[in-house]
């Protein structure tokens, strides 16, 4: 398994319980984006929410308890030799009957001062995950595409007002632009075109404003939090040159059984084309992928 986020760890729990030798390779942090989320408030079973790092730790321990081997290593290539899959890890070829790609995606950043410093503590990339923390608060949303407009509209159910900072022009679909116009008319969202985000400012560790440049003039927006929606970058660079099919965004294409175009290679979680980008669904996909892997290995044994 490639990647040690919630989807892969969930899959590892299931495969090891099926007595399938399972090795999980991770080049960064165990838990993926979940591990660096300050608080996960919408994962079932935790009525008061749970710290992302704690949830990741629980998943890791559970997978290891059933026998999964979690190792740090950078996967740079996947190829096939007949029914065998060959994964190159830190320059060494590792052979397996089946492979799960669960490397997730990373949020595109705007790269301004304060963005990294206050990630999860005033700077966010997921409205569904973190929007409820800002009830009766004022927010800044950065972006002008479909995701930015969709998430800004979603956030209006919590906030008192949203300033939508758009670097050039709104590039969302006509339907979304029409919906946005309704919220603008109601005074819930103010759109600022030709506006670049320059710095996220905090006082005593709390985000208080965003410095920006609008129409060439410096300005500032008071806010309690900042949501950045400028796209996702799937962690599929290592698949360049492989035969695994990706969509136009670089996400891995799968069929209904989470299998890629290459038999025996599966994908689940945020790296998969069509994923919902939620921890709960990533965990569910991991379990489903594990069951599909078991069926595939059983087919190999019968062949």
HELIX and SHEET records of a PDB file:
HELIX    1   1 UNK A    6  UNK A   17  1                                  12    
HELIX    2   2 UNK A   32  UNK A   35  1                                   4    
HELIX    3   3 UNK A   52  UNK A   65  1                                  14    
HELIX    4   4 UNK A  127  UNK A  130  1                                   4    
HELIX    5   5 UNK A  131  UNK A  134  5                                   4    
HELIX    6   6 UNK A  146  UNK A  155  1                                  10    
HELIX    7   7 UNK A  174  UNK A  185  1                                  12    
HELIX    8   8 UNK A  237  UNK A  239  5                                   3    
HELIX    9   9 UNK A  269  UNK A  271  5                                   3    
HELIX   10  10 UNK A  279  UNK A  302  1                                  24    
SHEET    1   A 2 UNK A  23  UNK A  26  0                                        
SHEET    2   A 2 UNK A  69  UNK A  72  1                                        
SHEET    1   B 3 UNK A  75  UNK A  81  0                                        
SHEET    2   B 3 UNK A  84  UNK A  89 -1                                        
SHEET    3   B 3 UNK A  92  UNK A  96 -1                                        
SHEET    1   C 2 UNK A  99  UNK A 101  0                                        
SHEET    2   C 2 UNK A 265  UNK A 267  1                                        
SHEET    1   D 2 UNK A 105  UNK A 107  0                                        
SHEET    2   D 2 UNK A 232  UNK A 234 -1                                        
SHEET    1   E 5 UNK A 123  UNK A 124  0                                        
SHEET    2   E 5 UNK A 225  UNK A 228  1                                        
SHEET    3   E 5 UNK A 138  UNK A 142  1                                        
SHEET    4   E 5 UNK A 161  UNK A 165  1                                        
SHEET    5   E 5 UNK A 189  UNK A 192  1                                        
SHEET    1   F 3 UNK A 195  UNK A 203  0                                        
SHEET    2   F 3 UNK A 206  UNK A 214 -1                                        
SHEET    3   F 3 UNK A 217  UNK A 222 -1                                        
END                                                                             
